[in-house]
Amino acid sequence: MSDCFRVSVVVPCYNERDYIAEVVSAVLGPKRDAAVIELLVVDGGSTDGTSMILQGLEQRYADLHVLTNPDREIPKAMNIGIRAARGDVIVRMDAHSRYPSDYVGRLLARLAASPDAGNVGGAWDVLPANSTLPARVAAAAGASRFGVGSALYRVGHRGVTDADTVPFGCFRRTVLERVGLYDEQLVRNEDDELNARIRAAGYRIVLDPSIRIGYFSRPTIMKLAQMFFQYGFFKPLVVLKTRKLTSLRQLAPPALLVTMALLLGCLCIRARLFARPFVLLVGAYFVFLGCGAMALKTRGFRLGFMGRLLAIFCLAAVHASYGFGYIRGCIEFVVLRRHRVARRLEAVVTR
């Protein structure tokens, strides 16, 4: 099946010295898929020794090519790699993940079995970045419906299904030539916007949950919250570009913040009238957080009682960060119509 394709693998990378060698080995190592003709690592000027590791790997693997991405942003890295690629299939792989040796082959098999698919991908096993309790809590929250909503590749699904988006992805070049490459205005949510264009062009986005990717979550709750702020911030721009809400759930965090703020303001004016609605809303939300913390599932690691307590704070931080980001994005992109604010967030390629 792999003989039908010529595959270029593109990896955006920045400061991934602990992971990049394993990713390169997964693609070009002894069990490499015969369809892979090249691996393009697009480095954003790493400062942690990743560049030196890549230089050594480039001498070892003839089909590894390191490109430069001076702006360090994911969509720009992907576009640099895609434009330089020679394959008729583009597989995106991110550096901060762990892949099975047959990852590319299984993507190609699913692509061959889905002729009307514009993109196919697998599912995440969200893993803690280290052994600390905050890292474990961040990983569990990042794979929970209470934390991230209905993203099937995060929360799980049985059997192959159509999806709004999949992680990373495997694309036919002809599809990308038809719908266009990654939108470079989007530092985050670039996958959502590209997949929306692919679906609008009449193609399917296919999720195969039997293809597993070990994705390392943010190492702290603060960094997880920063990431979700960025997701929320760019979501209104995606909506403007696609003219479609992915789901109503994305409105829940900003709606909750706005409702709480309005009730709090009214409480200051008419305490007796608005005290009960405010207390009921806050109480219901904390019950929701408590249920979410108790329902968190882990993959090979434990949270314990203290971890469940910390998870309440983590889930609230995720909701608040996404909500504040969404509100700020609405102000910047919808009200003020500023579409050139990405650099102020200083969001780099992966971390």
C-alpha positions as CSV (number, residue, x, y, z in Angstrom):
1,M,0.0,0.0,0.0
2,S,2.8,2.4,0.8
3,D,4.3,1.9,-2.7
4,C,1.4,4.0,-4.1
5,F,2.7,7.1,-2.3
6,R,5.9,9.3,-2.1
7,V,5.8,10.9,1.3
8,S,7.5,14.0,2.6
9,V,7.4,14.3,6.4
10,V,7.5,17.9,7.8
11,V,8.3,18.6,11.4
12,P,8.2,22.2,12.8
13,C,10.7,22.4,15.7
14,Y,12.0,24.7,18.3
15,N,14.0,23.8,21.4
16,E,13.3,20.1,21.4
17,R,16.6,18.6,22.3
18,D,15.0,15.9,24.5
19,Y,12.7,14.7,21.7
20,I,14.0,15.5,18.2
21,A,16.3,12.5,17.9
22,E,13.5,10.1,18.8
23,V,11.2,11.7,16.2
24,V,13.9,11.4,13.5
25,S,14.5,7.8,14.3
26,A,10.8,7.0,14.2
27,V,10.7,8.3,10.6
28,L,14.1,7.3,9.2
29,G,15.2,4.6,11.5
30,P,15.5,0.8,10.7
31,K,11.7,0.4,10.6
32,R,11.1,3.4,8.3
33,D,8.3,3.2,5.8
34,A,9.4,2.7,2.2
35,A,7.1,5.5,1.0
36,V,9.0,8.1,3.0
37,I,11.4,9.9,0.6
38,E,12.5,12.7,2.9
39,L,12.1,14.3,6.4
40,L,12.1,18.0,6.5
41,V,12.7,19.5,10.0
42,V,12.0,23.2,10.0
43,D,13.9,24.7,13.0
44,G,13.0,28.0,14.4
45,G,16.5,28.9,15.5
46,S,16.6,26.6,18.6
47,T,18.8,27.8,21.5
48,D,18.9,24.7,23.6
49,G,21.3,22.5,21.6
50,T,18.6,21.1,19.2
51,S,20.4,22.6,16.2
52,M,23.6,20.8,17.1
53,I,21.7,17.5,17.4
54,L,20.1,18.1,14.0
55,Q,23.5,18.8,12.4
56,G,24.7,15.4,13.6
57,L,21.5,13.6,12.5
58,E,21.7,15.3,9.1
59,Q,25.1,13.7,8.6
60,R,23.8,10.3,9.6
61,Y,20.6,10.3,7.6
62,A,20.8,11.2,3.9
63,D,17.1,11.9,3.7
64,L,17.0,14.4,6.6
65,H,17.0,18.0,5.6
66,V,17.0,20.9,8.1
67,L,15.4,24.1,7.0
68,T,15.2,27.4,8.8
69,N,12.1,29.3,10.1
70,P,13.2,32.7,11.4
71,D,9.8,33.6,12.7
72,R,9.4,30.4,14.8
73,E,5.6,30.2,14.2
74,I,4.0,26.8,13.3
75,P,2.1,27.8,10.1
76,K,5.1,29.5,8.6
77,A,7.3,26.4,9.5
78,M,4.8,24.1,7.8
79,N,4.5,26.3,4.7
80,I,8.3,26.4,4.4
81,G,8.5,22.6,4.6
82,I,5.6,22.0,2.3
83,R,7.0,24.3,-0.4
84,A,10.3,22.5,-0.2
85,A,8.8,19.0,-0.1
86,R,9.0,16.6,-3.1
87,G,6.4,14.1,-2.1
88,D,2.8,13.7,-3.3
89,V,1.7,13.2,0.3
90,I,2.6,15.5,3.2
91,V,2.7,14.1,6.7
92,R,3.0,16.6,9.5
93,M,4.6,15.4,12.7
94,D,5.3,17.7,15.7
95,A,8.6,17.3,17.6
96,H,7.1,17.2,21.1
97,S,5.4,13.8,20.6
98,R,6.2,10.1,20.5
99,Y,5.2,8.0,17.5
100,P,5.0,4.2,16.9
101,S,7.4,2.8,14.3
102,D,4.5,2.1,11.9
103,Y,2.9,5.6,12.2
104,V,3.4,6.8,8.7
105,G,2.4,3.4,7.2
106,R,-0.8,3.3,9.1
107,L,-1.7,6.9,8.0
108,L,-1.1,5.9,4.4
109,A,-3.2,2.8,4.7
110,R,-6.1,4.9,6.1
111,L,-5.6,7.5,3.4
112,A,-5.7,4.8,0.7
113,A,-8.9,3.4,2.3
114,S,-10.5,6.9,2.3
115,P,-10.3,8.2,-1.3
116,D,-12.5,11.2,-0.5
117,A,-10.4,12.2,2.6
118,G,-8.5,15.4,2.5
119,N,-6.7,14.7,5.8
120,V,-6.4,11.7,8.0
121,G,-4.9,11.5,11.5
122,G,-4.7,9.5,14.7
123,A,-5.6,10.1,18.4
124,W,-3.5,11.5,21.3
125,D,-2.4,9.7,24.4
126,V,-1.8,12.8,26.4
127,L,1.3,12.2,28.6
128,P,2.8,14.3,31.4
129,A,5.9,16.2,30.5
130,N,7.6,15.0,33.7
131,S,6.8,13.2,36.9
132,T,5.7,16.2,39.0
133,L,2.1,16.4,40.2
134,P,1.3,19.6,38.3
135,A,2.5,18.0,35.0
136,R,0.3,14.9,35.7
137,V,-2.7,17.1,36.4
138,A,-2.1,19.2,33.3
139,A,-1.9,16.0,31.2
140,A,-5.1,14.6,32.7
141,A,-7.0,17.9,32.2
142,G,-5.8,18.1,28.6
143,A,-7.5,14.8,27.8
144,S,-10.8,15.5,29.6
145,R,-14.2,16.6,28.2
146,F,-14.4,18.8,31.3
147,G,-11.3,20.5,30.2
148,V,-11.1,20.5,26.4
149,G,-14.7,19.8,25.3
150,S,-15.5,17.4,22.5
151,A,-12.2,17.2,20.6
152,L,-12.4,13.5,19.7
153,Y,-8.7,13.0,19.2
154,R,-8.1,14.1,22.8
155,V,-11.0,12.6,24.7
156,G,-11.3,9.4,22.7
157,H,-13.6,7.7,20.3
158,R,-14.4,4.1,19.2
159,G,-13.8,3.3,15.6
160,V,-12.9,5.3,12.5
161,T,-15.0,8.5,12.2
162,D,-15.3,11.8,10.5
163,A,-14.0,14.7,12.6
164,D,-13.7,18.5,12.5
165,T,-10.0,18.3,12.9
166,V,-7.2,15.7,13.7
167,P,-3.8,16.3,15.2
168,F,-0.9,17.0,12.8
169,G,-2.3,15.2,9.7
170,C,-1.6,13.4,6.5
171,F,-2.6,15.3,3.3
172,R,-2.5,14.7,-0.4
173,R,-0.5,17.4,-2.0
174,T,-3.3,17.9,-4.6
175,V,-5.7,18.8,-1.7
176,L,-3.3,21.4,-0.3
177,E,-2.8,22.8,-3.8
178,R,-6.6,23.2,-4.2
179,V,-7.4,24.7,-0.8
180,G,-4.2,26.5,0.0
181,L,-1.5,26.1,2.7
182,Y,-1.6,27.1,6.3
183,D,-2.9,30.6,7.2
184,E,0.1,32.4,8.6
185,Q,-2.0,34.9,10.6
186,L,-2.9,32.1,13.0
187,V,-0.2,31.3,15.5
188,R,-2.7,28.9,17.1
189,N,-5.8,27.1,15.7
190,E,-4.0,26.8,12.3
191,D,-5.2,23.2,12.0
192,D,-8.8,24.1,12.7
193,E,-8.8,26.7,9.9
194,L,-7.0,24.5,7.4
195,N,-9.3,21.6,8.1
196,A,-12.4,23.8,7.8
197,R,-11.2,24.8,4.3
198,I,-10.6,21.2,3.4
199,R,-14.2,20.2,4.5
200,A,-15.6,23.2,2.6
201,A,-14.0,21.9,-0.5
202,G,-15.9,18.7,-0.2
203,Y,-13.3,16.4,1.4
204,R,-13.6,14.4,4.7
205,I,-11.4,14.7,7.7
206,V,-10.9,11.1,9.0
207,L,-9.9,10.2,12.5
208,D,-8.5,6.7,13.1
209,P,-8.3,6.3,16.9
210,S,-6.3,3.1,16.5
211,I,-3.3,5.2,15.4
212,R,-1.9,6.4,18.7
213,I,0.4,9.4,19.2
214,G,2.0,10.0,22.6
215,Y,1.6,13.8,23.0
216,F,3.5,15.4,25.9
217,S,1.4,18.0,27.6
218,R,2.7,21.3,29.1
219,P,4.8,20.8,32.2
220,T,2.9,23.2,34.4
221,I,-0.6,24.4,34.9
222,M,0.5,28.0,34.1
223,K,1.9,26.9,30.8
224,L,-1.2,24.9,30.0
225,A,-3.3,28.0,30.8
226,Q,-1.1,30.2,28.6
227,M,-1.6,27.8,25.7
228,F,-5.4,27.8,26.1
229,F,-5.4,31.6,26.3
230,Q,-3.8,31.5,22.9
231,Y,-6.3,29.0,21.6
232,G,-9.1,31.2,22.8
233,F,-7.5,34.3,21.4
234,F,-7.3,33.1,17.9
235,K,-10.6,31.2,17.8
236,P,-12.7,34.3,16.8
237,L,-10.3,34.9,13.9
238,V,-10.9,31.3,12.8
239,V,-14.6,31.9,13.0
240,L,-14.3,35.1,10.9
241,K,-12.2,33.3,8.3
242,T,-14.4,30.2,8.1
243,R,-17.7,32.0,8.8
244,K,-18.7,29.0,11.0
245,L,-18.6,28.0,14.6
246,T,-16.9,24.6,15.1
247,S,-19.3,24.0,18.1
248,L,-21.3,25.9,20.6
249,R,-19.1,24.5,23.3
250,Q,-16.4,27.0,22.4
251,L,-18.7,29.8,23.6
252,A,-19.2,28.3,27.0
253,P,-16.0,29.7,28.8
254,P,-16.4,33.3,27.5
255,A,-20.2,33.2,28.2
256,L,-19.5,32.0,31.8
257,L,-17.0,34.8,32.4
258,V,-19.3,37.5,30.9
259,T,-22.3,36.2,33.0
260,M,-20.3,36.2,36.2
261,A,-19.0,39.7,35.5
262,L,-22.5,41.0,34.8
263,L,-24.0,39.3,37.9
264,L,-21.1,40.6,40.0
265,G,-21.7,44.2,38.7
266,C,-25.4,43.9,39.4
267,L,-24.6,42.5,42.9
268,C,-22.7,45.7,43.7
269,I,-25.8,47.7,42.8
270,R,-28.7,45.5,44.0
271,A,-27.2,43.0,46.4
272,R,-30.5,41.6,47.7
273,L,-31.8,41.0,44.2
274,F,-28.8,39.4,42.6
275,A,-27.1,37.6,45.5
276,R,-28.9,34.3,45.0
277,P,-28.4,34.0,41.2
278,F,-24.7,34.8,41.7
279,V,-24.2,32.2,44.5
280,L,-26.2,29.6,42.5
281,L,-24.0,30.1,39.4
282,V,-20.7,30.0,41.3
283,G,-21.9,27.0,43.3
284,A,-23.0,25.1,40.2
285,Y,-19.7,25.9,38.5
286,F,-17.7,24.5,41.5
287,V,-19.9,21.4,41.5
288,F,-19.0,21.0,37.8
289,L,-15.3,21.4,38.5
290,G,-15.5,18.9,41.3
291,C,-17.2,16.3,39.1
292,G,-14.7,17.0,36.4
293,A,-11.7,16.5,38.8
294,M,-13.2,13.2,40.0
295,A,-13.8,12.0,36.5
296,L,-10.3,12.7,35.2
297,K,-8.8,9.7,33.5
298,T,-5.1,8.9,33.6
299,R,-2.9,6.8,31.3
300,G,-0.3,4.9,33.4
301,F,0.1,7.6,36.1
302,R,-1.8,8.4,39.3
303,L,-3.2,11.7,40.7
304,G,-4.2,10.9,44.2
305,F,-6.3,13.0,46.5
306,M,-4.0,16.1,46.2
307,G,-4.0,15.7,42.5
308,R,-7.8,15.8,42.3
309,L,-7.9,18.9,44.4
310,L,-5.3,20.6,42.2
311,A,-7.3,19.5,39.1
312,I,-10.2,21.7,40.3
313,F,-7.8,24.7,40.1
314,C,-6.4,23.4,36.8
315,L,-9.8,23.1,35.1
316,A,-10.8,26.5,36.3
317,A,-7.5,28.0,35.0
318,V,-8.1,26.4,31.6
319,H,-11.7,27.7,31.3
320,A,-10.8,31.2,32.5
321,S,-7.7,31.4,30.2
322,Y,-9.6,30.3,27.2
323,G,-12.5,32.5,28.0
324,F,-10.4,35.6,28.6
325,G,-8.5,34.8,25.4
326,Y,-11.7,34.5,23.4
327,I,-13.0,37.8,24.7
328,R,-9.8,39.5,23.9
329,G,-9.8,38.0,20.5
330,C,-13.3,39.2,19.8
331,I,-12.2,42.7,20.8
332,E,-9.0,42.6,18.6
333,F,-10.4,40.8,15.6
334,V,-14.1,41.6,15.5
335,V,-14.5,45.0,17.2
336,L,-11.1,46.7,16.4
337,R,-10.6,44.6,13.3
338,R,-6.9,44.2,14.0
339,H,-5.7,41.0,12.2
340,R,-1.9,41.5,12.8
341,V,-1.4,40.9,16.5
342,A,0.1,37.4,16.5
343,R,3.6,38.5,17.3
344,R,2.7,40.2,20.6
345,L,1.8,36.8,22.0
346,E,5.3,35.5,21.4
347,A,4.0,32.0,20.7
348,V,6.8,29.9,19.3
349,V,6.6,26.8,17.2
350,T,5.7,24.2,19.8
351,R,6.3,25.1,23.4
